[in-house]
Amino acid sequence: MKLTSSHRRWLYTAHPITWILAENAAGHIVLECLALGLIQEGPRSGQWKLTQAGGVVWRKLCGMG
């Protein structure tokens, strides 16, 4: 599956230290990123954060990799 601009925009919201994502993503975006292994459950209910693989994508989006 190819990342859409919606996927990229949401992944780009990750906090640079905690990798916690904005909580306003559409359900299908969350499910698709979860299926790709880019996110995992965050410390609070309804919160998501990047996985290691998601961090690689995030660094590329930020021009760091």
PAZAPA-4460 file (N, C-alpha, C; in steps of 0.05 Angstrom, whole numbers, plus 32768, in hexadecimal, padded with zeros to 4 digits):
% residues 65
    n_x    n_y    n_z   ca_x   ca_y   ca_z    c_x    c_y    c_z   seq   type   mol
   8011   7FE8   8000   8000   8000   8000   8012   8019   8000     1      M     A
   800A   802B   7FF0   8019   8044   7FEE   800D   8059   8001     2      K     A
   801E   8068   800E   8015   807D   8021   8008   8094   8011     3      L     A
   7FF1   809C   8019   7FE3   80B2   800D   7FEC   80CC   801B     4      T     A
   7FE4   80E2   8010   7FEB   80FC   801C   7FDE   80FE   8038     5      S     A
   7FC7   80F1   803B   7FBA   80F2   8056   7FCA   80E2   806A     6      S     A
   7FD5   80CB   8062   7FE6   80BB   8074   7FFF   80CC   807B     7      H     A
   800C   80D7   8067   8024   80E7   806C   801F   80FE   807E     8      R     A
   8009   810D   807A   8003   8124   808B   7FFF   811C   80A8     9      R     A
   7FF2   8106   80AC   7FEE   80FD   80C8   8008   80F4   80D5    10      W     A
   8017   80E4   80C6   8031   80DA   80D1   8043   80F1   80D8    11      L     A
   8042   8106   80C7   8053   811E   80CC   804C   812C   80E6    12      Y     A
   8035   8127   80F2   802D   8134   810B   803B   8128   8123    13      T     A
   804A   8113   811F   8056   8105   8136   8069   8118   8145    14      A     A
   8068   8117   815F   807A   8126   8170   8096   811C   816C    15      H     A
   80AA   812D   8169   80C5   8123   8163   80D3   8113   8179    16      P     A
   80C9   8114   8191   80D6   8104   81A7   80C4   80EC   81AE    17      I     A
   80AA   80F1   81B3   8099   80DC   81BC   808D   80CB   81A5    18      T     A
   808D   80D7   818D   8081   80CB   8175   8063   80C7   8177    19      W     A
   8056   80D5   818A   8039   80D4   818D   802D   80E6   8177    20      I     A
   8018   80DB   816A   800B   80E8   8154   7FF3   80F8   815C    21      L     A
   7FEB   810B   814B   7FD3   811B   8150   7FBC   8108   8152    22      A     A
   7FA8   810F   8162   7F92   80FD   8167   7F7A   8102   8155    23      E     A
   7F7E   8110   813F   7F67   8117   812E   7F66   8107   8113    24      N     A
   7F74   80F1   8112   7F74   80E2   80F9   7F5A   80D2   80F4    25      A     A
   7F53   80D1   80DB   7F3B   80C1   80D3   7F41   80A3   80D9    26      A     A
   7F2C   8095   80E0   7F2F   8079   80E7   7F3C   8068   80D2    27      G     A
   7F36   806C   80B9   7F42   805C   80A4   7F60   8062   80A1    28      H     A
   7F69   807A   80A7   7F86   8081   80A6   7F94   8072   80BC    29      I     A
   7F88   8072   80D4   7F94   8063   80EA   7F96   8045   80E4    30      V     A
   7F81   803A   80DA   7F81   801D   80D4   7F95   8016   80BE    31      L     A
   7F98   8027   80AA   7FAB   8021   8095   7FC8   8024   809F    32      E     A
   7FCD   8038   80AF   7FE8   803B   80BA   7FEF   8024   80CD    33      C     A
   7FDB   801C   80DC   7FDE   8005   80EE   7FE4   7FEB   80DF    34      L     A
   7FD6   7FE7   80C9   7FDB   7FCF   80B8   7FF7   7FCF   80AB    35      A     A
   8001   7FE7   80A6   801C   7FEA   809B   8032   7FE8   80B0    36      L     A
   802A   7FE7   80C9   803E   7FE5   80DE   804C   7FFF   80E5    37      G     A
   803F   8015   80DE   804B   8030   80E2   8044   803C   80FD    38      L     A
   802F   8032   8109   8026   803D   8123   801F   8026   8137    39      I     A
   801E   802E   8150   8016   801C   8165   8006   802C   8179    40      Q     A
   7FF8   801F   818C   7FE9   802D   81A0   7FFC   803E   81B1    41      E     A
   7FF2   8056   81B7   8001   8068   81C8   7FFC   8063   81E6    42      G     A
   8006   8073   81F7   8003   806F   8214   7FE7   8073   821E    43      P     A
   7FD7   8083   8210   7FBB   8087   8218   7FA8   807B   8205    44      R     A
   7F90   8075   820D   7F7B   806A   81FC   7F76   807E   81E5    45      S     A
   7F74   8073   81CD   7F6F   8084   81B5   7F87   8093   81AB    46      G     A
   7F9D   808E   81B6   7FB6   809C   81AE   7FC8   8088   819F    47      Q     A
   7FD5   8093   818A   7FE7   8083   8179   8002   808F   8178    48      W     A
   8016   807D   8175   8032   8087   8172   803F   8077   815C    49      K     A
   8055   8081   8152   8063   8073   813D   8072   805B   8147    50      L     A
   8074   8047   8136   8086   8030   813C   80A2   8038   8131    51      T     A
   80B4   8025   8133   80CF   802A   8127   80CC   802F   8109    52      Q     A
   80BC   801E   80FC   80B8   8021   80DF   80AB   803C   80D9    53      A     A
   8098   8044   80EA   808B   805E   80E6   809F   8075   80EA    54      G     A
   80B2   8071   80FC   80C6   8085   8101   80D8   8089   80E8    55      G     A
   80DE   8073   80DA   80ED   8075   80C1   80DE   8086   80AD    56      V     A
   80C4   8081   80AA   80B4   8090   8097   80B3   80AD   80A0    57      V     A
   80AF   80B2   80BA   80AE   80CD   80C5   80C8   80DD   80BF    58      W     A
   80DF   80D0   80C3   80F8   80DD   80BD   80FA   80E5   80A0    59      R     A
   80F1   80D3   808E   80F1   80D9   8072   80DF   80F1   806B    60      K     A
   80C7   80F1   8078   80B5   8107   8074   80C1   8122   807D    61      L     A
   80D1   8120   8092   80DD   8139   809D   80F8   813F   808F    62      C     A
   80FF   812F   807B   8118   8135   806C   8131   812C   807B    63      G     A
   812E   811A   808E   8145   8111   809E   814E   80F5   8097    64      M     A
   8145   80EA   8081   814E   80CF   807C   8148   80C6   8060    65      G     A
***
